[in-house]
């Protein structure tokens, strides 16, 4: 799923549309966007109604209880099945006990109260992380039927303050049975950066099957007509991560005891490069691959978030974006579980 492919009817992009939840009027805007997207991806009337409930509850909670509430509405796809994903992010006050907060009737400042219970019953998939003083991230999905198996990879992107489009992007594909992922950062920001990223995503999707270094070479040739981009491609195989990059895409491999940086070479895909090199890293079962653009400060750590390593890739990515992303640049975070 690329972050810059425009959907036809709603004006949303696959990377999604972010809403600021500071006033009650924003709740209806979120609900309408979710309903429109639900109809577009093929949800029936009943499921669109369910989606409206979930969107309303999430958005209302952000307005009532949260600091700096944001909500992302975007398509969710697996194979030929499409649904809608909602990611609610805030910067506090957070919850100390998610299980207790999920009980209907329990509502204090900073909790979803009865709304969380309704979301849990209506959504096909719900995952959350919350830390007192830091805030909450909640991911809810509504599908046309039972929720598919939870994804092992997800990414979240957003444009810098004042921009309509995001110049950072991502894509995933399966190559010879292995998961291959791309994170790219179009040079600069705004529409021309988004064009470069769209070209990189398209070149990645159509690249011949091959290892990450060969794919990066293909991207370099394929986006020469654009202003260029920083790109990194990783392949998640059994027991290892293969990685190749040009430019300032950061990559890290996290396990229970360490955080290891992955090597990208200097350059700009489409314009200037050295010989592309590929590096291989051992990956223990359950290790996390985290890749992000330079709109995310690389000094982040997951150590202060109890249980976060075990949450869904969407929750991990949105948490890193919230707490390490800057507003002065586009930002993108991708998380994959080995």
Secondary structure as UniProt FT lines:
FT   TURN            14..15
FT   STRAND          17..20
FT   HELIX           25..40
FT   TURN            41..42
FT   HELIX           45..65
FT   STRAND          70..78
FT   TURN            79..80
FT   STRAND          81..89
FT   HELIX           98..101
FT   TURN            104..105
FT   TURN            109..110
FT   HELIX           114..122
FT   STRAND          125..131
FT   TURN            132..134
FT   STRAND          135..142
FT   STRAND          153..158
FT   TURN            161..162
FT   STRAND          168..175
FT   TURN            176..177
FT   STRAND          178..186
FT   HELIX           191..206
FT   HELIX           212..222
FT   TURN            223..225
FT   STRAND          229..237
FT   TURN            238..239
FT   STRAND          240..246
FT   STRAND          250..254
FT   STRAND          259..262
FT   STRAND          267..269
FT   TURN            270..271
FT   STRAND          272..273
FT   STRAND          279..282
FT   TURN            285..286
FT   STRAND          288..292
FT   TURN            294..295
FT   TURN            298..299
FT   TURN            303..304
FT   TURN            306..307
FT   HELIX           308..310
FT   HELIX           313..324
FT   TURN            327..328
FT   STRAND          331..337
//
